Structures are given as C-alpha cells and as structure tokens.
Amino acid sequence: VLTLWLGAWLWLGGYVHRGAEWTRQKTFDISADMGFAVQDILVEGRENTDPDVLRALINIDRGDPIFAFDPQDAKALIERISWVRDVHVERRLPGTVYIGLVERKPLALWQNKNKIRLIDADGVTLTDNNLDKFAALPIIVGKDAPDHAAALVSLLAAAPVLEDRIEAAS
C-alpha cells in the first residue's frame, strides 16, 4: 500500500514527468558534448521564403544538441509557410540540419476587394507584401480569378501578341 501511495504521489505531483524531462535534457547535453551539436544549418531551394520566418520556426542555434531537434516537427511547421510547396528536413550527423525546400512559383497578381495578392498556379495566395519585384506578372481581377488564372496565363503565353497588350484580366 505504501509503494502504491508513493508511486501515485510521485506521478500526480509531476515528479516522474520532471525527472524524465531532466534525464532527457541531460542526455541531449551529453551527446552535444560528445560532438553531436548543431554546427551547420543547410537550406537548399530557398528563393522567396523569408529566412527570418524559417529560422524562427526551426528554433535551433549552433551548439544546440542535434538530437533535441525534431525533423518531423520542423517539417510540419515549415509546410505552413505559404511559399513552401514541399519540404524535406533531416539531421545529418554529426552536426548538420538539412532543409530542402520546393517553393511555389508565382503566376499572377490577383486583385480582389482593393487588395493585391501574389498567387501561384493552384490559386494559393503566396503573399501580399513586397510585390514590386513581381510587377511584370499579369494582373487578374475578381473573386474567382485564382481558379482560372493558370488557364488564362497558359492561353496568353500561346499568343504572345495578345500577352504584350493585356494589362489585366477579369
């Protein structure tokens, strides 16, 4: 009875959980001291994804234990970035975190309700900030325009004479 009571007290008091977390952290620290610490963060395929947002999402720095970094959690967070179509995240022992991005390609500027957004061929909104570098893209207008943008841009590409003359389409 005393053993059961002591076990319940330790469990309900959170001592077991805190002890397990302490042991886990000490194991990570020892592995970092043995050379399994983050030395490099290698990102491939990044062109438009904000590096500050990416850095904040992965939340690791040089010297952190590499085994404390969870590639699956990082992948799930990075996939939420609008520019990212696909991502591959892995630990490369002893000290490199690798992030391979496949970014969405901007297709057109979409104007709707006095707001301009950048979209891709799937109609996904990529951003509505810093659009100056995308000024050469066609402008589409209207609520349902993103659903038809890829077909329209494809048609215009087939007729370059028209493409040069059209500034916006709705």
C-alpha positions in Angstrom: 0.0 0.0 0.0 2.9 2.3 0.9 4.5 1.6 -2.5 1.3 2.4 -4.4 0.7 5.5 -2.4 4.3 6.7 -3.0 4.0 5.9 -6.7 0.7 7.8 -7.0 2.2 10.8 -5.1 5.2 10.9 -7.4 3.1 10.6 -10.5 0.4 13.0 -9.6 2.8 15.5 -8.2 4.6 15.6 -11.6 7.9 14.4 -10.2 8.0 11.5 -12.6 7.5 13.7 -15.6 10.0 16.3 -14.4 12.6 13.6 -13.7 12.1 12.1 -17.1 12.4 15.5 -18.8 15.6 16.2 -16.7 17.1 12.9 -17.8 16.2 13.6 -21.4 17.8 17.0 -21.4 20.9 15.7 -19.7 21.2 13.0 -22.3 21.0 15.7 -25.1 23.6 17.8 -23.3 26.0 14.9 -23.0 25.5 14.0 -26.7 26.3 17.6 -27.6 29.4 17.5 -25.5 30.4 14.3 -27.4 30.2 16.2 -30.8 26.6 15.8 -31.7 25.8 19.5 -31.7 24.4 21.7 -34.5 27.3 23.1 -36.4 25.6 24.0 -39.7 22.0 24.6 -40.9 21.9 23.9 -44.6 18.9 25.3 -46.5 18.5 24.4 -50.2 15.9 25.7 -52.6 15.0 28.9 -50.8 14.4 31.8 -53.1 11.4 33.7 -51.7 10.7 32.2 -48.3 11.6 34.7 -45.6 14.8 33.4 -43.9 13.8 35.0 -40.6 10.5 33.1 -40.5 12.3 29.9 -41.4 14.9 30.5 -38.6 12.1 31.2 -36.1 10.2 28.1 -37.0 13.1 25.6 -36.7 14.2 27.3 -33.4 17.7 26.0 -33.2 21.1 27.6 -33.0 24.7 26.5 -33.4 25.8 24.5 -30.4 22.3 23.1 -29.6 22.2 19.3 -29.2 21.3 17.9 -32.6 19.2 15.1 -31.1 17.0 17.6 -29.4 15.9 18.8 -32.9 12.8 17.0 -34.2 12.8 17.0 -38.0 9.2 15.9 -38.2 8.0 18.8 -36.0 10.1 21.3 -38.1 8.7 19.9 -41.3 5.1 20.3 -40.1 5.8 23.9 -39.1 7.7 24.8 -42.4 4.9 23.4 -44.5 2.6 26.1 -43.1 4.6 28.8 -44.9 2.7 29.9 -48.0 5.7 29.8 -50.3 6.5 26.2 -49.5 5.1 23.5 -51.7 7.2 20.7 -50.2 10.0 20.4 -47.7 12.4 17.7 -46.6 14.1 18.1 -43.2 16.7 15.8 -41.7 19.6 15.5 -39.3 22.9 14.8 -40.9 25.2 13.6 -38.2 27.3 14.6 -36.5 26.3 18.3 -36.8 24.2 19.4 -39.8 20.5 20.1 -40.0 19.4 19.9 -43.7 16.2 21.7 -45.0 15.4 21.1 -48.7 12.6 23.4 -49.9 10.5 23.2 -53.0 8.9 26.6 -53.4 5.7 27.6 -55.2 6.2 29.6 -58.4 4.4 32.9 -58.6 2.0 33.1 -61.5 0.0 36.3 -61.3 -1.1 39.2 -59.2 -4.7 38.9 -58.0 -6.7 42.0 -57.3 -9.9 41.5 -55.3 -11.7 43.9 -53.0 -9.0 46.6 -53.5 -6.2 44.3 -52.3 -3.5 42.8 -54.5 -2.0 39.4 -53.7 0.5 37.2 -55.4 -0.8 33.7 -56.3 0.6 30.5 -57.9 -0.9 28.2 -60.5 -3.0 26.4 -57.9 -4.6 29.7 -56.8 -2.7 29.7 -53.5 -2.0 33.1 -52.1 1.7 33.5 -51.6 2.0 37.0 -50.2 0.5 40.5 -50.3 3.8 42.2 -49.2 6.7 43.5 -51.3 5.1 42.9 -54.6 7.3 45.3 -56.5 9.6 42.5 -57.9 6.6 40.7 -59.3 5.2 43.8 -61.2 5.8 42.1 -64.6 3.3 39.3 -63.8 -0.2 39.6 -65.3 -2.9 41.0 -63.1 -6.2 39.1 -62.7 -9.3 40.6 -61.2 -12.3 39.2 -59.4 -13.4 36.8 -56.7 -13.0 33.5 -58.7 -10.0 34.7 -60.8 -7.4 32.4 -59.0 -9.4 29.3 -60.1 -8.9 30.3 -63.7 -5.5 32.0 -63.6 -3.4 29.1 -64.8 -5.6 28.5 -67.8 -5.6 32.2 -68.7 -1.8 32.6 -68.4 -1.3 29.5 -70.5 -3.6 30.9 -73.2 -1.8 34.2 -73.2 1.6 32.5 -73.4 0.4 30.8 -76.6 -0.5 34.2 -78.1 2.5 36.5 -77.3 1.0 39.3 -79.4 -2.0 39.4 -77.0 0.1 38.9 -73.9 2.0 42.1 -74.5 -1.2 44.1 -74.9 -3.1 42.9 -71.9 -2.5 44.6 -68.6 -5.3 42.9 -66.5 -8.0 40.3 -67.0 -11.1 39.5 -65.1 
